[in-house]
Amino acid sequence: MSEGKAAWQEVQACQTLFQVHEALVRLRPSDSANDVQWRNYRLRSAAAYERIADIDRGHHHEALYWAQRERKHADNVAAQRTHTERQ
């Protein structure tokens, strides 16, 4: 667990959009990860992109795009899970 915490601290230390992309790729859950793991990853990724939008001003709009994309994926995971639970 501490390894995961250290990895997310690495994401927080990033100063460019490119660095955030690289760090997040290393943290990406496996294809077999459960919905909770994927949703948490997507939400934390969105927060990382929102943070970097204010730091890497040259990539502000692109970072905001990635943040929105990650939030949409997180919402889709939650909606899909809700749909599955209702069946």
C-alpha positions in Angstrom: 0.0 0.0 0.0 2.8 2.4 0.8 4.2 1.8 -2.7 0.9 3.0 -4.2 1.0 6.1 -1.9 4.5 6.9 -3.0 3.5 6.5 -6.7 0.6 8.9 -6.2 3.0 11.3 -4.5 5.1 11.1 -7.7 2.1 12.2 -9.7 1.6 15.1 -7.3 5.2 16.1 -7.8 4.9 16.4 -11.6 5.3 19.8 -13.2 4.2 19.1 -16.8 1.4 17.4 -18.5 3.8 15.0 -20.1 5.2 14.0 -16.7 1.6 13.4 -15.4 0.8 11.2 -18.4 3.9 9.1 -17.8 3.3 8.8 -14.1 -0.4 7.8 -14.6 0.5 5.1 -17.1 2.7 3.5 -14.5 -0.2 3.5 -12.0 -2.9 2.3 -14.4 -4.8 -0.7 -13.0 -4.6 -4.0 -14.8 -7.4 -5.0 -17.1 -8.6 -7.4 -14.4 -8.9 -4.7 -11.8 -12.4 -4.3 -10.3 -14.7 -1.4 -10.8 -13.8 0.3 -7.6 -10.1 0.3 -8.5 -10.8 1.7 -11.9 -13.1 4.4 -10.6 -10.6 5.5 -8.0 -7.9 5.6 -10.5 -10.0 7.7 -12.9 -11.0 10.2 -10.2 -7.4 10.6 -9.0 -6.2 11.0 -12.5 -8.8 13.7 -13.2 -7.6 15.5 -10.1 -4.0 15.3 -11.2 -4.9 16.7 -14.6 -6.8 19.5 -13.1 -3.9 20.4 -10.8 -1.4 20.3 -13.7 -3.7 22.6 -15.8 -2.8 25.4 -13.4 0.9 24.6 -13.4 1.7 23.8 -17.0 -0.1 26.8 -18.5 1.1 26.0 -22.0 -1.0 22.8 -21.8 -3.9 24.2 -19.7 -6.7 23.4 -22.1 -5.3 20.0 -23.0 -4.9 19.1 -19.3 -8.5 20.2 -18.7 -9.6 17.9 -21.6 -7.9 15.0 -20.0 -9.4 15.8 -16.6 -12.9 15.9 -18.2 -12.2 12.6 -20.0 -11.1 10.9 -16.9 -14.2 12.1 -14.9 -16.4 10.8 -17.8 -14.8 7.4 -17.6 -15.2 7.4 -13.8 -18.9 8.3 -14.2 -19.3 5.5 -16.8 -17.8 2.9 -14.4 -20.2 4.1 -11.6 -23.2 4.0 -14.0 -22.3 0.6 -15.4 -21.9 -0.8 -11.8 -25.3 0.6 -10.8 -26.9 -0.9 -13.9 -25.3 -4.3 -13.2 -26.5 -4.2 -9.5 -30.1 -3.5 -10.6 -30.2 -6.5 -12.8 
